[in-house]
C-alpha cells in the first residue's frame, strides 16, 4: 500500500483538506480570536445606545418595535487598495463586501501558505458569495456617479456577479471563478462546489467563502410580529425561550486542497472535508421562504453517504440554528428523518454559531465550517450561548442530540466527526461532514541556520509584520517557519530577511537592509584568485547542500583519478598542500558554488574573474565545460609549483609609489583599486618589503602563497603553459557575449577566451581588476569563492560574499548572500533552497488601510445619495467639468511620461475616458489612439492642436495627474 507521510493513500484519496482559514466576525478580528470566543461561550452581539446608532432618528429608536442590536463588524470600510491595484475612486465605489472578501482571500492564502507569484498564475479556484448591500443599490441608482464612472464600471464594482472574478483577477488565480447565490446557504454551497472542483482536478487549490455586510453602519432592526427577527435581540437556537434571529456582518474563507496533495506538500491540515451534498426543497414546504423537512433530510443523508460514514458516528451537529419558531423544529425534524432513513442512532451534541455572532446571511455557512474545523482540529466541543434549556417540543434527547453548557474535550479515543448544515431562503440546503486531520509525526528539527525572508507592501507594513511574526516565531520548528515564509508568501516590494539558527534570534536585532526596489538589480558574479582559501573550505556547504556535495564529489572523482587531488580539503593534511593542490580545488569549489546559485535561481548578467577566477568565469559564461577547465588548472598548478619560491604583498598606496617599488625582480602583479596594489617577486627581494612600506607610511600585507604569480618567475613555464592552454581552448565553444577581462582591463567578446595566448598572458601579466570592475556598472556583486577579498574592493555597488570562514559559518554566509540578492529584487527558487519541510500557519500580511466609506440610501428619498463620510466620492463631484476632473476620477498616477496602460489604464478605463472626453469636453479621441499613444503628454498636445479648445489640455493633464499623485 502506498504511504504519504505515514498515512495510507486509501485513507486520503477522494478527501479534501482545509489547509487555511481566515475571516472577520462580530467580536473577532481573525479566526484565532473567534475560536477563543467560541471556547469561552461568548456572545458577541452589540447593543447600541441612541448616541451610538447611526442614521436612525430618535423617534424610530424609541419605538417599541426597534431593536438596537447587531452582529457588528468594526472597520468594515477599511481597504488596502494599494495591495490590489485599485485607484482611490474605484476603491470607494467597490462594494465593501468585495473589499473584505479580497483581503480575506489574501489572508486565507497566507494562512495556507499558498504562494501567489506576481508573474506566474496560480492554479487556484475561487467560489465566493456576497450579500445584498445598501452600498450596491445606492451606487447603481446614483445618476451622478453613473455619469462620472460609467454605468458598466459601477456595475462591475458593485454587482454580486463579479465577487469571485475580482479575486481571481487581482490575485492572479486561474482556476474556476464562480460567484454563488443561494441566499443564506451560499457560502456553504460555495464550499461544496470548491471541494468538488478540487476533486475533479479543475484546480489544485480552491478558495471558498463569503462576505455579508448589508451596511457597515451601527444600526439595529425593526421587529415585526410573526417575522424571523428576535424581539429580545438575542439568538437562542433550540432553546425554550428562542424568539428569532439577529443579523450579523462577517466575512470568512477557507482554502481547500486534495488531502493526499496537502500531506505530500507538508501543508497544515485543520480538518478533512469527508463529504458534502446540496439540494433543494422544491415545492415540498409551506411557502417559498419556509424550510422543508424532506429536502434537508435528503441532503444530510447524502453528505454522510458520500463521506462513507454512518450518522451513528456523529460527534457534533453544527446546525443552521437561527432560533426561529419555525426553522429550528423543521431542522431538527430533518435531522431525525435523515437518521431514520439511514437507520442511524447518533449520540451527538447540537449547537449553532449564530448564538455567538448572529446570522451572517450568505457568510453564515463558512462561519459554521470554520467553527467545526477548529473543533475537530483541537478535539474540543464548544457550547452555544443562549441554549440553556432545550425547547421540549424539539425532543432533542429522543433524536440522539444533547446540549452542553461549557467547553469540553471530545469523549473517547475514536475519531471525531462534525456535520454542518446550512439552509437558504428559497430552499437550497447544504451539508458537509468534517473529520479530524490525520495524525502525522512532528517534523524532525533540521539543523540551522535558516533563511527567513519577509516582504510587505510598505515599510510600516513590514514593521507590523515582523512584530506579528516575532510573537509567533517560537511556536513551531524554525525550519517549518522558514519553509512557510519562503514558499507560502507573495513577494512584495519592501523586503528584509534574517538568517537564524534559533527562534530566539529571529528578528531580535535589526534585520538586513530593507529595499523597495521596483526591479531586480543587475547581478555580477566575482570569482577570486587563489589567495582566498582556508583548510576546511566547503565542509559545511558540503554537508548542507546536496547539489554542492554532488558536484564536488564529481570533480573529486576526476581530480583524484588523474592527478591524485581530492578537492575536499578537510579530508587531507594541510601541510601537503601547495599551489598544484589549491588551484584545481578552488576552481572546483567555485564551480560547485556557481551551480548551486543557479539552482537557487541566480544567474549572472556578467562575470569578472581575478587571476585564477577567470577560469571559473569562463565556464559560467558557457565557453568551456568544467572538465577541460579543471584539467587545465591542475596542469597550470603543477607547472607553477615547479617555479622558484616567491612571495606576494598587498599594499595600500598610489600607482606611482607602487611602480617605484618594482625593482630587483619585483613585479606589479595586480591593480585592485586606485589605492590597492599587489606586488610579486622572489623571496630575497620581498623579505624586507613590509618594513619598507611601513617606513613610507603605508601598510604592506604578505599574502598566503609561496609563489610569485604574475611575475618574472613565471617566465620559465610559459612554453609549457601554452601547450596546456592550447589543449583546453580547443574544447571551447564561441558563445557570443561580453567578457570583462582582467588581463586587459577592457571589455571584449568571449571569443578571446579561445586564444591560448590569452591564458598565457593571464598567468604572467598583472591583473587589471580595477579597470575591468569600473566597466561593470551598478548592481549586485556576489563574490563566488572562499572569502570576501573582491567584495571589500567594491565601493558604490551592493556587494556580498557567498562563502568564507567567519564567526557565523559558511552556510550562514551563503544564506545571507541569497537573502541580500532577494532583498535587491532577485527571484529565488525557494523550493530548491532547503529540503522539503512542512508549512505552518503564520500571521498574514497586515491589512487595515484607508477608510473608503460606503454609500447609503437617503431615508426620505427614493433615489440614492452619497453620504458625507465618503471623501473620495465627494471629490468626484466637479464644480466645473475639465480634463482634470475626468482624469482624476479614472486614473491614479503621478506622472504623464508613460503610456495609458503603463499609468494603470485598461480597456474599461479607456472607454470611460473616451466617452467623457466627448460628452463633457467635446474632445474626440478614439480608444485606439488612447491605447496606442506612447505618452499621454504627446497625446494631449495632439488633441490640443486638433481641437483648438480653449482648455490647455497638456497643462490640465499635468495638473490632474500631479494632484492624483499627491492624493495617492
Secondary structure, DSSP 4 states (H G I P E B T S, - for coil): --EETTEEGGGTTT-EEEEEEEEEBTTBSSHHHHHHHHHTT----EE--TTT-SS--HHHHTSTTEE-EEB--TTTTEE-HHHHT--HHHHHHS-HHHHHHHHHHHHHHHHHT----SSS-B-EEEEEEE---HHHHHHHT-HHHHHHH-HHHHHHHH-GGGHHHHHHHHHTB-S-EEE---GGGHHHHHHHHHHHHHHTTS-SEEEEEEEE-S-SS---EE--TTSSB-SSS---TTBTT---B-BB-EEEEEEEEEHHHHHHHT----EEEEEEEEEE-TT-SSSTTS--HHHHHHHHHHHHHHHT--GGG--EEE------TTHHHHHHHHHHHHHHHTT----EEEE-THHHH-B-GGGHHHHHHHHHHHHHHHTEE---TT-SSB-GGG-TGGGTEE--SS-EEPPSSSPPEEEEEEE-TTSEEEEEEEEPPPP-PPPPP--S-EEEEEEESSHHHHHHHHHHHHHHTTSS-HHHHHHHHHHSS---SEEEEEEESSGGGTTSSPPS--B--SSPPPEEEEE--TTS--TTTTHHHHHH-HHHHHHHHHHHHHHHHHH---S-GGGS-GGG--HHHHHHHHHHHHHHHHHHHHHTT---SEEEE-TTHHHHHHHHTTSS-HHHHHHHHHHHHHHHHTSPBEEEEEEES-HHHHHHT--TT-EEEEEEETTEEEEEEEHHHHTTHHHHHHHHTS-EEE-S-SB-TTSGGGGGGHHHHHHHHHHHHTT------EEE-TTTSSEEEGGGGG-HHHHHHHHHSPB-HHHHHHTS-SSEEEE-SSSSTTGGG-SSSEEEES----SS-HHHHHHHHHHHHHHTTPPP-HHHHS---------------EE----EE-TTSSSEE--TT-HHHHTT--SS--HHHHHHHH---S-SSS-TTTTT--HHHHHHHHHHHHHHH-----HHHHHH-S-HHHHHHHHHHHH--SS-HHHHHHHHHHHHHHH-
